Amino acid sequence: MTLDRRTLILGGAAVATFGTSEAAAPEPPHAAMSDKQQRVLGIGGLFFRSRDPKALAEWYQRNLGIDPTPTDYNQPVWHQAAGPTVFAPFSMDTKYFGSPQQAWMVNFRVANLDAMAAQLRASGIAVDIDTQAYPNGRFARLHDPDGNPIELWEPAGRGT
């Protein structure tokens, strides 16, 4: 069975997206992980190469609202909304990211996919909204100026 990103998000975030019974304790995520072991709390940063890092950071701030990395302790750092996050390595031969040279893709949660797509399009950015609605939400695809794929995800019934 071939799994794509949407299937992985559905499986990885189903509990967070669709809710759980308050009386039931969540199952441990992996049998090899004990209750006493430390776990990471979330993603603290995403670091990648760019031909023009300053211009690309400005593009992300202007178009997606992501504050650039502070240059001193008096500047704000981007704070993301809490919500489901999928961590999913893909096969080296995946076509899901686009170019075979592309080693990563970021997926951002959005509250209103149509409004975000309209905002990006108004700035001249091509956005391809997937016409299929999935049980876990809706998706769109765009690329940053360096050609890095970006997926936007509007979780079903939750927003961000």
C-alpha positions as CSV (number, residue, x, y, z in Angstrom):
1,M,0.0,0.0,0.0
2,T,1.4,3.4,-1.0
3,L,0.9,6.2,1.6
4,D,0.9,9.8,0.6
5,R,1.3,12.9,2.9
6,R,-2.4,13.3,3.4
7,T,-2.7,9.7,4.6
8,L,0.2,10.1,7.0
9,I,-1.3,13.3,8.4
10,L,-4.6,11.5,8.8
11,G,-3.0,8.7,10.7
12,G,-0.5,10.8,12.7
13,A,-3.0,13.5,13.7
14,A,-6.3,11.7,13.8
15,V,-6.4,11.8,17.6
16,A,-5.7,15.5,17.7
17,T,-7.9,16.3,14.7
18,F,-10.9,14.3,15.6
19,G,-10.7,14.3,19.4
20,T,-10.6,11.6,22.0
21,S,-12.7,10.6,25.0
22,E,-11.7,12.6,28.0
23,A,-12.0,9.4,30.1
24,A,-9.6,7.4,28.0
25,A,-5.8,7.9,28.5
26,P,-3.9,8.2,25.2
27,E,-1.9,5.1,24.1
28,P,1.8,5.5,24.2
29,P,3.1,6.5,20.7
30,H,5.5,3.7,20.5
31,A,5.9,0.5,22.5
32,A,9.7,1.0,22.8
33,M,9.2,4.3,24.6
34,S,8.7,4.1,28.3
35,D,6.6,6.6,30.3
36,K,9.8,7.8,32.1
37,Q,11.8,8.6,28.9
38,Q,12.1,12.2,27.9
39,R,10.3,13.3,24.7
40,V,10.9,16.3,22.6
41,L,8.1,18.9,23.0
42,G,7.9,20.0,19.4
43,I,9.8,21.5,16.5
44,G,12.1,24.3,17.7
45,G,13.2,25.4,14.2
46,L,13.4,24.5,10.6
47,F,16.9,25.2,9.1
48,F,17.6,25.0,5.4
49,R,19.9,26.4,2.7
50,S,19.0,29.3,0.4
51,R,20.7,31.2,-2.3
52,D,19.5,34.5,-0.7
53,P,18.6,33.8,3.0
54,K,17.6,37.4,3.8
55,A,15.3,37.8,0.8
56,L,13.7,34.4,1.5
57,A,13.1,35.2,5.2
58,E,11.5,38.4,4.1
59,W,9.3,36.5,1.6
60,Y,8.1,34.1,4.4
61,Q,7.4,37.1,6.7
62,R,5.5,39.1,4.1
63,N,3.5,36.2,2.6
64,L,3.0,33.7,5.4
65,G,3.5,35.9,8.5
66,I,6.6,34.0,9.8
67,D,8.8,36.4,11.7
68,P,12.5,36.0,10.7
69,T,15.1,34.8,13.1
70,P,15.8,37.5,15.6
71,T,19.2,39.2,15.4
72,D,19.1,40.2,19.1
73,Y,17.1,39.2,22.3
74,N,14.8,42.2,22.0
75,Q,13.2,41.1,18.8
76,P,10.2,38.6,18.7
77,V,10.6,35.1,17.5
78,W,7.8,33.5,15.5
79,H,5.4,31.5,17.7
80,Q,3.3,28.9,16.1
81,A,-0.2,27.8,17.2
82,A,-0.4,24.5,19.0
83,G,-1.8,21.7,17.1
84,P,-1.1,18.4,15.4
85,T,2.3,18.0,13.8
86,V,3.3,15.1,11.7
87,F,7.0,14.0,11.5
88,A,7.3,11.7,8.5
89,P,10.4,10.6,6.7
90,F,9.7,9.7,3.1
91,S,11.4,7.3,0.7
92,M,14.3,8.7,-1.3
93,D,12.4,8.1,-4.5
94,T,9.2,9.9,-3.5
95,K,7.7,12.2,-6.1
96,Y,5.5,14.0,-3.5
97,F,8.0,16.8,-2.9
98,G,8.4,17.5,-6.7
99,S,12.0,17.6,-7.8
100,P,14.2,14.6,-6.9
101,Q,16.8,17.0,-5.6
102,Q,14.2,18.4,-3.0
103,A,15.1,16.9,0.3
104,W,12.3,18.4,2.4
105,M,8.9,20.0,2.4
106,V,7.2,22.0,5.1
107,N,3.4,21.7,5.8
108,F,1.8,24.7,7.5
109,R,-1.5,24.6,9.3
110,V,-3.9,27.4,8.3
111,A,-7.3,28.4,9.7
112,N,-8.9,29.3,6.3
113,L,-7.3,27.7,3.3
114,D,-9.4,29.7,0.8
115,A,-8.6,33.1,2.4
116,M,-4.8,32.2,2.6
117,A,-4.8,31.1,-1.0
118,A,-6.5,34.3,-2.1
119,Q,-4.0,36.4,-0.1
120,L,-1.1,34.6,-1.7
121,R,-2.6,34.8,-5.2
122,A,-3.1,38.6,-4.7
123,S,0.7,38.8,-4.1
124,G,1.3,37.0,-7.4
125,I,2.1,33.6,-5.8
126,A,0.7,30.5,-7.6
127,V,-1.3,28.3,-5.3
128,D,-2.8,24.9,-6.3
129,I,-5.7,23.9,-4.0
130,D,-6.4,20.2,-4.0
131,T,-10.1,19.9,-5.0
132,Q,-10.6,16.8,-2.9
133,A,-11.6,17.2,0.7
134,Y,-9.9,14.6,2.9
135,P,-11.3,13.3,6.3
136,N,-8.5,15.3,8.0
137,G,-8.9,18.5,6.0
138,R,-8.0,20.3,2.9
139,F,-4.6,21.0,1.3
140,A,-2.9,23.4,-1.1
141,R,0.5,23.5,-2.6
142,L,2.8,26.4,-3.5
143,H,6.6,27.0,-3.8
144,D,8.8,29.7,-2.2
145,P,11.1,31.8,-4.4
146,D,13.9,29.1,-4.0
147,G,11.5,26.4,-5.4
148,N,11.0,24.7,-2.0
149,P,7.5,23.0,-1.8
150,I,5.1,24.3,0.8
151,E,1.9,22.5,1.7
152,L,-0.9,24.3,3.4
153,W,-3.3,22.3,5.5
154,E,-6.7,23.4,6.9
155,P,-7.5,20.7,9.5
156,A,-11.1,19.4,9.3
157,G,-13.3,21.1,11.8
158,R,-10.5,22.7,13.8
159,G,-8.6,25.5,12.0
160,T,-5.3,26.1,13.8
